[in-house]
Amino acid sequence: MTTAESDKLFKEAEHRRERRAVRSAIKAGDDLPHPRKFGDPWDGQKDGKRWLDGRDSRYLRK
């Protein structure tokens, strides 16, 4: 169900975004952002996760 070969680019971009936010928070004297704010696995290209709301039960069967 995955369409990407690797999560490497996604992970690099999210870690870069986190480091940038942490650096700017330190410079401004603010609280550090929560680490889970970055790199949500549901946003990754290779996670294979899809939200199904249960209305169509044929997709929920094995």
C-alpha positions as CSV (number, residue, x, y, z in Angstrom):
1,M,0.0,0.0,0.0
2,T,3.0,2.2,0.2
3,T,4.1,4.4,-2.7
4,A,7.5,5.6,-1.5
5,E,10.7,3.7,-1.5
6,S,12.0,5.3,1.7
7,D,11.1,7.6,4.5
8,K,14.6,9.1,4.6
9,L,13.7,12.4,2.9
10,F,10.6,12.9,5.0
11,K,12.6,12.2,8.2
12,E,15.4,14.5,7.2
13,A,13.0,17.3,6.5
14,E,11.1,16.9,9.7
15,H,14.2,16.8,11.8
16,R,15.6,19.9,10.1
17,R,12.3,21.6,10.8
18,E,12.5,20.6,14.5
19,R,16.1,21.8,14.9
20,R,15.2,25.1,13.3
21,A,12.2,25.6,15.6
22,V,14.3,24.7,18.7
23,R,17.1,27.1,17.7
24,S,14.6,29.9,17.2
25,A,12.9,29.1,20.6
26,I,16.2,29.2,22.4
27,K,17.2,32.5,20.8
28,A,13.8,34.0,21.7
29,G,13.8,32.6,25.2
30,D,10.6,30.7,24.7
31,D,9.7,27.2,25.8
32,L,10.9,24.4,23.5
33,P,8.3,22.9,21.2
34,H,7.2,19.4,22.0
35,P,9.1,16.8,20.0
36,R,6.0,15.0,18.9
37,K,5.0,18.2,17.0
38,F,7.4,17.1,14.3
39,G,7.7,14.0,12.3
40,D,4.2,12.6,12.7
41,P,4.3,9.1,11.2
42,W,0.8,9.5,9.8
43,D,2.2,12.2,7.5
44,G,5.0,10.1,6.2
45,Q,5.0,8.8,2.6
46,K,5.7,5.2,3.4
47,D,3.6,4.7,6.5
48,G,0.8,2.8,4.6
49,K,-1.7,4.1,7.1
50,R,-5.1,5.3,5.9
51,W,-8.0,6.6,7.9
52,L,-11.1,4.6,7.4
53,D,-14.3,5.9,9.1
54,G,-16.1,2.5,9.2
55,R,-18.9,3.4,6.9
56,D,-17.7,0.9,4.3
57,S,-17.0,-2.2,6.3
58,R,-15.6,-4.2,3.4
59,Y,-12.3,-2.4,3.8
60,L,-12.1,-3.3,7.4
61,R,-12.2,-7.1,6.8
62,K,-9.1,-9.3,6.5
